[in-house]
């Protein structure tokens, strides 16, 4: 399933999982596209509490990814040999 994430809309995911992945992707790429219609679609599959949880977890991962990038931890350097 992890390998299918790059093309999740054609992957082996349930409609509910695909919607959660669309939510996470949209939050990461352009959160302004999360309009009332999208939240209406979410409410067709998730409770309000589940939507909040999806948003919080997604936000944590987005924030963690930005922190890793800001600290340049994506490309670890060779350990320093100087004292």
Secondary structure, DSSP 8 states (H G I E B T S, - for coil): --GGGGGGGGSS--HHHHHHHHHHHHHHHHGGG--HHHHHHHHTTS-HHHHHHHHHHHHHHHHHHHHHHHTT-SS--------
